[in-house]
């Protein structure tokens, strides 16, 4: 109750970055969709989700895109590549 306006807004800005990271963990790295059953596989899934989110954040900074836009761009490129591969399979058959 003794904080001034500047301290409150600074704390909220830091807290908000944590919320954005958690949203990215859930949405982009599928942290909540773990099909694992054992403690070891769950631990591995959580670690890899955090690692993937970290790498995605690094890529988003490098490419000057937010993580959600970057994921969308990666998905579009993967779909184009898969479609091109499908066309090659159809040409051979």
N, C-alpha and C positions, 0 to 999 in steps of 0.2 A: 504494500500500500504506500510505500515511500518512493516508488520509482517515478521518474519524470516521463514526459511524453517520448523523448528520444530513446530512453532505455526500453520502453514498452515496444516501440516500433522496431527497434533493432532486434529484440528478442523474437518478435513475431515473424520478421523476415527470415531469421535463422530457422525457426520452427517450420515455416512454410516450405523451405527447401527440403526438409526432412519428409514432409508430406508428399512433395513432388517425387522424391526418390522412391517412397513406398508405392505410390501410384505406378511408377515405371516398373518396379519389381513385380507388382501384381499384373499389370497389363502387358508389358513387353516381354518379360522373362517368364511369365506363367508360373509364378511362385505358388499360387494357390491351387494349380491344377496338377499337383504331383501324384503320379500313379504308384508311388512307392509304398512299401509295407514295412520294411525293417528300418531300424534306427540308422544303420549305416547308409542305406540308399536315400533315406530322407535327408540325412546330413549332407550327403554328396549333392543332392538336388538343390538344397538351400544354398550351399556354397557356390555351385555353378550358376544359379540364378543371380546371386549377388555379383559374381564375377562378370556375367553377361551384361548385367545392368551397368556395371562400371565401364566395361568396354564400349557399350552403347553411348554412355555419357561422353567418353573420350572422343568417339567418332562424331558425335553431334557437335561438340565444341570445334573439332577440326573442320567439319563441313558447314558449320554455321546454320544448322538445322536443329529443331527441337527433337528429342528422342522419338516422339510419336510420328513426326513427319519422316524421319529417317527410317523407321520401321516400315512405314507405308511404302517408301521408295524402294527399300530392299525387297519387300513382298511383290511389288510390281515387276521389278527386274527378275526375280525368281520365277514368277509366272510367265514372263516373256521367254525366258530360257527354257522352261518346261514345255511351253507351247511349240517353240522351235524344234526341240527334240522330238516331240510328238509328230510334227510334220515330217521329220526325217524318217521316223519309223513307218509312217504311212507311205512314203515314197518308195521305201524298200519293199514293202509288202505287196 
